[in-house]
Amino acid sequence: MILIYIITLLFIVASAYSILSIHKDLPRYVTATKLLMSIILVVLLLIGYCMPVYIAGIYKIHIFTFFYLIILFLTLLTLYMAVSQWNNDYRSLSAILIPLTAIINVISLFFINSSRHMTIGPDNSIMVIHIVLALLGEVLFFVAFASSVLYIIVSWQLQKKSSMKFINRFPSLTVLSKLTSFSLSRSLFFFTAGIIIGIIMLFQFYGNISSGSPKEILMYVAWGIIFILWLISRSHITSNYYLSIMTIVSFLLLMILFIASNVVITSGFHSFR
């Protein structure tokens, strides 16, 4: 679909502008970034409208749809930051979030023509809610990862005693640590809600609370890791620097496992067949 390739091009341009906004202290780069992300959202919604998912009472979710939803949620979140309490730090946050979203978009191109899909019948349509909530949890964990990367970058710049003019273009370490804690708590909330919905669905339609599938086990592992990171952020038992490192490593590991599980596993519950 030509719109998907247009999205890819727009993401590349938006990434360039977001990075330039860090190096060039010019408001027009930030404005251009916001405008491009707004255009991307419109095109994404158009792609979603043209993409058949609900047909004759049955949800048919292709593997590309999995990537599409992540990209859509990240785009919405990036635009939300431009009008939320994080507005003052939008320039530096977008310089991390947009390029990483662009990378996910490029990865999704390899699955455009994949016939693998997950079929959800009318009897267990609640699974759609489960999937959306879980993906929202992943997206917010992604934000915690991005803010942790920025925390490490700013810390290094301060240790090197780099130009204060350049450092001042980034959020303060306090703001970044608050954003990490904020994102971890919201990620935990949506992951928990997604798991509860999944358990209710399994009990209602299959008479048990677990299918024992690899992807289900991975979701519980992800929940446990996010819960531990959230506890650490709340208890302050370690420095924010080491919390950032743990968040980065945890996210990268879970991202690789989640993507691999959706690509490699072709049978069983939760799988794209």
C-alpha positions in Angstrom: 0.0 0.0 0.0 1.4 3.3 -1.1 0.3 5.0 2.1 2.5 2.8 4.2 5.6 3.9 2.2 4.5 7.5 2.5 4.3 7.0 6.3 7.9 5.7 6.2 9.1 8.7 4.3 7.3 11.1 6.7 8.8 9.4 9.7 12.3 9.7 8.3 11.8 13.5 7.7 10.2 13.9 11.1 13.1 12.1 12.7 15.5 14.4 11.0 13.7 17.5 12.1 13.4 16.3 15.7 17.1 15.6 15.9 17.9 19.0 14.2 15.7 20.7 16.9 18.3 19.5 19.5 21.3 20.8 17.6 19.7 24.0 16.2 18.0 26.2 18.8 15.3 27.2 16.3 11.5 27.0 17.1 10.7 26.3 13.4 12.2 22.8 13.7 10.0 21.9 16.6 7.0 23.3 14.8 7.8 21.3 11.7 8.2 18.2 13.8 4.7 18.6 15.3 3.2 19.3 11.9 4.8 16.2 10.4 3.6 14.1 13.3 0.1 15.4 12.9 0.2 14.5 9.2 1.5 11.1 10.1 -1.4 10.6 12.4 -3.9 11.5 9.7 -2.3 9.0 7.3 -2.2 6.3 9.9 -5.9 6.7 10.6 -6.5 6.5 6.9 -4.5 3.3 6.7 -6.5 1.9 9.6 -9.7 2.8 7.9 -8.6 1.0 4.7 -7.2 -2.0 6.6 -9.9 -4.8 6.9 -9.8 -6.1 10.5 -13.4 -6.8 11.5 -15.2 -8.8 8.8 -18.6 -10.6 9.3 -18.3 -10.6 13.1 -14.7 -11.9 13.1 -11.6 -10.0 14.0 -8.7 -11.0 11.7 -5.6 -9.4 13.0 -2.5 -9.8 10.7 1.0 -9.6 12.1 1.4 -6.2 10.4 -1.6 -4.9 12.4 0.5 -5.6 15.6 3.2 -3.2 14.4 0.6 -0.7 13.1 -1.1 -0.4 16.5 2.2 0.2 18.3 3.2 2.9 15.7 -0.3 4.5 16.1 -0.1 4.5 19.9 3.4 6.0 19.8 2.4 8.7 17.4 -0.6 9.6 19.6 1.6 9.6 22.6 4.2 11.8 21.0 1.5 14.3 20.0 0.0 14.2 23.4 3.3 15.2 24.9 3.3 18.3 22.8 0.2 19.6 24.7 0.6 18.0 28.1 2.7 18.7 31.2 5.7 17.5 29.2 5.3 20.2 26.6 8.4 22.1 27.7 10.6 19.0 27.1 8.9 17.9 23.9 11.9 18.8 21.8 14.3 16.4 23.4 11.8 13.7 24.1 10.6 13.7 20.5 14.2 13.4 19.3 14.3 10.0 21.0 10.7 8.8 20.5 10.3 9.7 16.8 13.4 8.0 15.4 12.7 4.9 17.5 9.2 4.8 16.2 10.6 5.2 12.7 12.7 2.1 13.2 9.7 0.1 14.3 7.9 1.4 11.2 10.8 0.2 8.9 10.7 -3.2 10.6 6.9 -3.4 9.9 7.6 -3.1 6.2 8.9 -6.7 6.1 5.5 -7.9 7.2 3.2 -5.9 4.9 2.4 -8.9 2.7 2.5 -11.6 5.4 -0.6 -13.8 5.4 -0.1 -14.8 9.1 -2.9 -13.6 11.3 -4.8 -14.1 14.6 -8.5 -14.9 14.3 -10.8 -13.7 17.1 -14.4 -14.9 16.8 -17.5 -13.1 18.1 -17.5 -15.3 21.3 -14.2 -14.0 22.6 -14.1 -10.5 21.1 -13.0 -9.3 24.6 -9.6 -10.5 23.5 -9.3 -7.3 21.4 -9.5 -5.2 24.6 -6.9 -7.5 26.1 -4.5 -6.9 23.2 -5.1 -3.1 23.1 -4.4 -2.8 26.8 -1.3 -4.9 26.7 0.0 -2.9 23.7 -0.6 0.4 25.6 1.5 -1.1 28.4 4.3 -1.8 26.0 4.1 1.7 24.5 4.4 3.3 27.9 7.3 1.1 28.8 8.8 2.3 25.5 8.5 5.9 26.9 10.2 4.9 30.1 13.0 3.5 27.9 13.2 6.7 26.0 13.4 8.9 29.1 16.0 6.5 30.6 18.1 6.9 27.4 17.9 10.7 27.8 18.8 10.5 31.5 22.0 8.6 30.6 22.9 11.0 27.9 22.3 14.1 30.1 24.3 12.5 32.9 27.2 11.8 30.6 27.1 15.3 29.3 27.2 16.8 32.8 30.1 14.5 33.8 32.0 15.7 30.7 31.2 19.3 31.6 29.9 19.9 28.1 28.5 23.1 26.8 25.7 24.2 29.1 23.9 25.7 26.2 23.6 22.3 24.7 22.7 20.6 28.0 20.0 23.1 28.6 18.2 21.9 25.5 17.5 18.7 27.4 15.1 18.1 30.3 16.7 18.2 33.8 17.6 14.9 35.4 14.7 15.5 37.9 12.2 15.8 35.0 13.5 12.7 33.3 13.4 10.6 36.5 9.8 11.7 37.0 8.9 10.8 33.5 10.4 7.4 33.9 8.4 6.8 37.1 5.3 8.2 35.5 5.6 5.9 32.4 6.5 2.8 34.5 3.4 3.3 36.7 1.1 3.7 33.7 2.7 0.8 31.9 2.1 -1.4 34.9 -1.5 -0.2 35.1 -2.3 -1.1 31.5 -0.4 -4.4 31.6 -2.3 -5.4 34.8 -5.6 -4.4 33.2 -4.7 -6.4 30.1 -3.8 -9.5 32.1 -6.9 -9.3 34.2 -9.1 -9.0 31.0 -7.2 -12.0 29.6 -7.7 -14.1 32.7 -11.5 -13.3 32.7 -11.7 -14.2 29.0 -9.9 -17.6 29.6 -12.1 -18.4 32.6 -15.3 -17.5 30.8 -14.7 -19.4 27.6 -12.2 -22.1 28.5 -12.8 -22.7 32.2 -9.3 -22.0 33.3 -7.2 -19.0 34.1 -4.1 -19.9 32.1 -3.4 -21.4 28.6 0.3 -21.9 29.4 1.3 -20.5 26.0 4.8 -19.1 25.6 3.5 -15.6 24.8 1.3 -15.7 27.9 4.3 -16.6 30.0 6.3 -13.8 28.4 3.6 -11.3 29.3 3.7 -12.4 33.0 7.5 -12.1 32.9 7.2 -8.6 31.4 4.7 -7.6 34.0 7.0 -8.9 36.8 10.0 -6.9 35.4 7.9 -3.7 35.1 6.5 -4.2 38.6 10.1 -4.6 40.0 11.2 -1.4 38.1 8.2 0.5 39.4 8.9 -0.6 43.0 12.6 0.5 42.6 11.4 3.9 41.3 9.1 4.3 44.2 11.4 3.1 47.0 14.5 4.8 45.7 16.7 1.9 46.8 19.1 2.7 44.0 20.1 5.8 42.1 18.1 7.1 39.1 21.1 6.5 37.0 21.1 2.7 37.7 17.3 2.6 37.4 17.7 4.1 33.9 20.3 1.4 33.0 18.0 -1.4 34.3 15.0 0.1 32.4 17.0 0.3 29.1 18.3 -3.3 29.4 14.9 -4.7 30.4 13.1 -2.9 27.6 15.6 -4.0 24.9 15.5 -7.6 26.1 11.6 -7.7 26.3 11.3 -5.9 22.9 13.5 -8.6 21.3 11.6 -11.4 22.9 8.1 -9.9 22.1 9.0 -9.3 18.4 10.6 -12.8 18.2 7.6 -14.4 19.8 5.2 -12.9 17.3 7.5 -13.8 14.3 8.7 -17.3 15.4 5.8 -18.8 17.2 3.2 -20.0 14.7 1.0 -22.2 16.8 -0.9 -22.1 20.1 -2.8 -19.4 21.9 -1.9 -15.8 21.2 0.0 -16.7 18.0 -0.1 -15.4 14.5 -0.7 -18.5 12.2 
